[in-house]
Amino acid sequence: MLDQLQPSTEQFISPASLRVRQDLYDEDYSDEEYDQMLSMYEGTMAQIVEGEIVKSRVLRVTENAVILDVGFKSEGSVPLDEFKDPPKEGEEVEVFLEHLEDQEGAVVLSKKKADFMRVWEKIRVAHESDQPVEGTLVKKIKGGVVVNLMGVDAFLPGSQIALRRVPNIDELLGQTYEFKIIKLNKRRRNIVVSRRVILENERAHKREHLMKELAVGQVRKGVVKNITDFGAFIDLGGVDGLLHITDMSYGRVSHPTEMVKIGQEVEVKILDIDWQRERISLGMKQLQSYPWQNVAAKYPVGTRVQGKVVSITNYGAFVEIEPGIEGLVHISEMSWTRNVRHPSKIVSIGETIEAVVLKVDESEEKISLGMKQTEQDPWMVLPLKYPVGTRIAGKVRNLTSFGAFVEIEPGIDGLIHISDMSWTKRVQHPSEVVKKGDAVNVVILNIDAENKRISLGLKQAEEDPWLRIGETYPIGMELRGRSVRLMDKGVVVDLGNDIEGFVPISQLGVANIENPGDAVQEGQALDLKVLEVDPIHHRIVLAVVGYPDEPIIPPVRPVDETVPA
């Protein structure tokens, strides 16, 4: 009878139910037999306790779950994704028994919790003893990465992955590193780890070692860790140093990527160390020979050189003669004849040009270059080409208040002064005689090749009419004119044919006046008589003999076309 009540894995009767039914067995069992049977069931229950890890046997594996036998009246199941590798039928696995029965009478099991419970003690000990643990980066999630830590999931925040922000976390997945456990919560099964703490400790140890080892002037090897617009950070073996773009080469460097690449091993010289600010300045060009040494001997004044235009400013262009050596072609040294308003009108960046060394200053690292000196100065041959008195044709290029500039050759202008525009008329402004764009015949009056000045005469291209003025306007001749300008001592009168005469204030025919305006208005017609003709000083003196009754016509003032020369 006792054998028939032996419990099996398919049937389970609790000790409580045995006590309820004790009256049913009192007649068939003695007290000794009953205690024996109760002890047997209590032993069975001791093996299956909620909240502990139990051994189970795999009955079968479905598409989404693993069905397990834990020695209870009903089977339990665990989601398949809780297993790293799908188990095989009959295999023994450890699971965590959460509940003997749920609402549907099924055993509630968890493989993840069992894994967690199994390694929790190791993790706790590692955390309390501040020991690193090894883990593998599994997958990226919001805010960080999941790390497989001894079979359980731990969270690695993004800020704790490395010393600096990692641009591409996907490249780290699958990698195994050591981590420091920084937070534990058993109830929530929450484990937070950090790789940055490990790296910071390593850097601190290396930094402490390097502080004793590093010194200004040392030459060391390092690895390019990061590149910015202003330079590159070099890992010297635990401590980073900055290789500024200006210390990469004696030549011009537009961007650090022209000189180094991430991961590249480079040799650098330590220029400065500031441990308080944790800054180390490095240099590469300091390992090269100084290019400006003996430059004056290498490029004496007058030497013709070729170079590439590397920079253009408002005042000139910088030309690289060789790496680390640049010269300046000033805007004034670009052309003999052209009025260069900006260097970009003559050269462009990247263009190879020929120039002549004008000056060398090794101490200031400056070389002055000239482009126009590669050609003959056209001004030096102008006196031979255009002797004084030569008649040439030109085009009025510009007007100023004192004269007009006439282009006699491309880029070469001469000046017609206002006094050389008319034999007979006193010109107040060049626009009275010529306009911009006019074609004119002029005479070379003077050429100053050294100062690059040419004096031209417009009136000299015609015969001097004063040689015959005395015949045209004999003394005593009466004629009519019109006042054009009132002067302090008299009135200037237009006689026609671009000839002007002068009436002194005493010859205005009005007594006791001090101001010519008291007797005459500009544009007023006057009857005149010739008193004197002076062909040497180009002067006709007149006297007013009458004031005809004609309308006053104010003289037309010249339009101001003055343009800065």
SULPE-V591960 format. One line per field, one symbol per residue. ss: DSSP state (2 for helix, 1 for strand, 0 for the rest). burial: 1 if it has 9 or more other ideal C-beta (glycine too) atoms within 8 Angstrom, else 0. A space follows every 50 residues. Layout:
BEGIN
ss: ???
burial: ???
END
This chain:
BEGIN
ss: 00222001001000222222022220000022222222222222220000 01111111111000111110000001111222000000000111111110 00000011112222222222222222220000111111111001111110 01111112220000000022220001111111111000011111022222 22222222222220000011111111100011111000011111222000 00000222000000111111111100001111102220000000222200 00011111111100011111110011111122200000000022200000 01111111111000011111022200002222222000001111111111 00111111100111111222000000000222000000111111111100 00111110222000022222220000011111111100011111110011 11112220000000022200000011111111110000111111110000 000000000000000
burial: 01000010000000100100010010001000110111011101100110 00110111001000111111010011111100100010000011111100 00000111111111111111011111100000101111000001111111 01111111011000010010011000111110010000101111111111 01101110110001000001011110100011111101111111101111 00100100110000010111101000000111111011001000100011 00001011110100011111100111111110111100010010011000 00101111010100011111111100011001000100000101110111 00111111001111111101111110101111110100010111101010 00011111111000110010001100001011110110011111100011 11111011100010010001011111111100111000011111001000 010010000010000
END
